[in-house]
C-alpha cells in the first residue's frame, strides 16, 4: 500500500470490527491466531513475501490490528447497566427541546436524582449509589400530550438552557435479546445518551437559561413556515434539520419504500448537498479558499442541526475528504478519511458497531475510490458535466453500502436504485434552496420566496415518490444472504479496484508457491507415514516418489471425507422452539430438524407499532426462514393476531390455521386481523380443534388440545377459545398454551388428555386468571416460559411467579431474557436465553 497511514488506520479499524463482532467465546481463538502470526514474523525471511524492507511496517500493521481488536472487544463493557426507576425526582439542565403534536422531545443533562421516592427494578443496586451514578449522564426526555392533545402544564414554556425539576420514569435499555433486532442501548451510547426519561406531571423551573443561537434559528424557521401546510412544512424541517417528529407516518413509509428515507437523518447525503452548494457558490475562488469555506459551512450546518451524532460524524468525514483535496489526489483523500474513521473509533470504540458510522464511512469510501472509476465509463460521457460527478458519486455510494443496508434492514428498495439517482437531486435542491431561506429567515420577505420554491420542488418530489412507491416490487424483503454474499460482493469490488490482472497474477504466484511446497513436503510426509504407520519403506526413487504422492493424495482424500462427516453443519439435528420477544404478546417459531418452519402468532399491532413488520419478519429473515409451512393464529386478540398480516404478505405460507370457533370467525376482530382476502371459506385456511394432529417431520408432531367446543360467558371468551397445542419430539414435549384461562384449562383436563410436559409456556402472559393451582399441580415441567412485555395489566402476576418459585421451577421471561430458544434433542432439552451467555441444560 503506497500510503502507510492508510494501512495503519485500516488495520486499526479492521481489528476493531473483528473485536466488536466476534463472539466472546471466540476471542481466545482470535488472540491465538494473532500470537501465531507474531511468532511467524520472528522467523521472517526475505523470500517469504515482500522482503525485509517491509518487516517493520508489517509489525506496525499487526500492532494496530491487535490494538483495534482489544479496543473493540472490550468496548461493550462501557455500556451502562440496564435499570428502571419509577417516580424518581430528576433535576437537570435541558439541552434540547422540540414541541411536537402528540409528544415533545428533548435531551436533559441530569444533575441530581432522588431515588428514595421511587422503585429500582435492578436488583443489587443501592438507590443512593445510583443517585451518584446518574449525575452527569444525558437522557432523552419525552413529555406526552394529555387527553386534549396538549403539552401539560408549564412544559410548553421550557427552553434549552433551563434548569428544571420534575418527576418521571427513568429507563436504561437492556441489551439486544433477539438476533437482528434494533440495539437501542448501543444507539443511545454512540449518541452520548444513557437512556430515556418520561415525565409525569408538571415541571418546576429552578432557573431560566438562555437557549443556543442555533435553536433560536430553528424555532424562527418553524414560525416562518407556519404560513404553509403543516404536513408539508414538517417534511421540509425533516430535510433541513433531521427532525422527523412532525412528518406523518404515511409519508415516512413512502420515503422508506423508495429508499430515500435517509434525507431525514441529517447525515451523509445532507452534508454532500451542503458541500455541493458551497463548492458551487465559491467556484470563482482559489482552491484553498473554496476548501476552507466549505469546511466552515459544514461546521455551521452541523451546529444548525443541533450537533447530533450522525451529522457530527458525517461532518468529520466530509471535512476529512476536503482536507484530502489539499493533497495530490485520491491517496491524500483516502488518508484523511481513514484517519478520521480511526479517530472517531478511538474517541468512542462503540461507534464501530453503529450502522450510521458504517454507512457514512463506506459511502464516503465509495465516493473516493469507486466514483472516479465510474466516471470513466462510456455510458456517462453523454451526461452533462454538472451532473456527471454527483451521479457517479450516488451510484458509488449505493454500490459500497448495499450489503450493509440488506444486513441491517432486510429490505431492498429496488425502485430506490432509481430514486436515489434522480429524485435525490431534486431533494438536494430542496435542501439547498431551503437553506438559503434559513440564512435569511430574519426577514419574512427575504425567506418566503426560497421556502416557497422549496415547497414547490418538494411537491413535485412527493408526486414522483408516490408514483414510484406504487410500482410493483418497489421494495422487497430479503433473507439474510450470509457471509458468502459479502465475500463475493466486496471481493468483486476489490478485484475491480485492484485490477483483475494484478489479482490473478498474485493468485497464480501463490498457487505455484504452494504447489512447490507440497511437492517438497508431500513425499517426506508420505514416507514417514508409510514407515511408522503402514509398515513399509517408501523409497525416494522416481517410482517411490510417484507412489508416495499417490499415497499422500489418498490420505488427503480420506482426511477430507472425515472432515466433511465431522464438520459443524453435520451435527445432530435439533427441533427448535423460539419464543420471540415481541413485547406484550406472543410470537413462537417452530423449526424442525429438516428446516421446515411453523409460526404460532406474530405479536401485537397498533397504529404506532407492528411487531410482525418490526420484529417477527426481520427475525425470520435474519435466521434464514424464506418459507413457512403454516402460520397458526391462536385467537383474535391483537397481541397475537396483529403481526400475522405483515409476515404472510412477505413470506410464502402454505396455509393458515385458526381455532374452530364457528361464527366467532366472522367477528370484526378476526376480520381485522386475518390476512387480506382470507375468509373462513378460503382454501388456504384450516380450522383446528381438539383431536387434530399436525404432522411435522423427523417424527415430530403437534397435538391440538383445544378448543374442544366454543365456550361462552367466560371471563374472556377469546382467551378461553384459544388454540392450545402440545409439541412432541423424541419423547419430549412443549405445552403451547396461548391465552387460555381457567375455563379452557378445565375443559382440556376433562378430555383426559395427558397434561404432563417438559416445557410449559405460561398461559396469558402470566395472568392471574390462568393460575389454576390444582390444574398446574398435575404437571411437572422442567422450565416455564412467559412471553410478556411492558403492559398495564400487571402481567406476569406476582402470585404466578410466586407459585413457580415455591415449586423451584426456573422461569424464563422474554421481557428479561429476550428471545428464548428451546432445543429438543436426543440428549435432552437445552434452553438458551437471548440475554444470557450461559445456556441451561435439562437432562
Buried (B, 14 or more C-beta within 10 A) or exposed (E): EEBEBBBBBBBBBBBBBBBBEBEEEEBEEBBEEBEEEEEEEEEBEEEEEEEEEEBEBBEBBBBBBBBBBBBBBEBBEEBBEBBBBBBBBBBBBBBBBBBBBEBBBBBBBBBEBBBEEBEBEEEEBEBEEBBEBBBEBBBBBBBBBEEEEEBBBEBEEBBBBBBBBBBBBBBBBBBBBBBBBBBBBBBBBBBBBBBBBBBBEEBBEBEEBEBBEBBEBBBBBBEBBEEBEBEBBBBBBBBBBBBBBBBEEEBBEBBBBBBBBBBBBBBBBBBBBBBBBBBEBBEEEEEEEBBBBBBEBBBBBBBBBBBBBBBBBBBBBBBBBBBBBEBEEBBBBBBBBBBBBBEBBBEBBBBBBBBBBBBBBBBBBBBBBBBBEBBEEEEBEEBEEEBBBBBBBBBBBBBBBBBBBBBBBBBBBBBBBBBBBEBBBBBBBBBBBBBBBBBBBEEEEEBBEBBBBBBEBBBBBBEBBEEBBEEEEBBEBBBBBEEEBBEEBEEEBEEBEEEEEEBEEEEEEEEEEEEEEBEEEBBEBBBEBBEEEEEEEBBEEEEBBEBBBEBBEEBEEEEEEEEEEEEEEEEEBBBBBBBBBBBBBBBBBBBBBEEBBBBBBBBBBEEEBBBBBBBBBBBBBBBEBEEBBBBBBBBBBBBBBBBBBBBBBBBEBEBBBBBBBEEBBEEEBBEEBBBEEBEBEEEBBBBBBBEBEBEBBEEBBBBBBBBBEBBEEBEBBBBBBBBBBBBBBBEBBBBBBBBBBBBBBBBBBEEEBEBEBBBBBBBBBBBBBBBBEEBBEEBEBBBBBBBBBEBEEEBBBEEBBEBBEEEEBBBBBBBBBBBBBBBBBEEBBBBBBBBBEEEBEBE
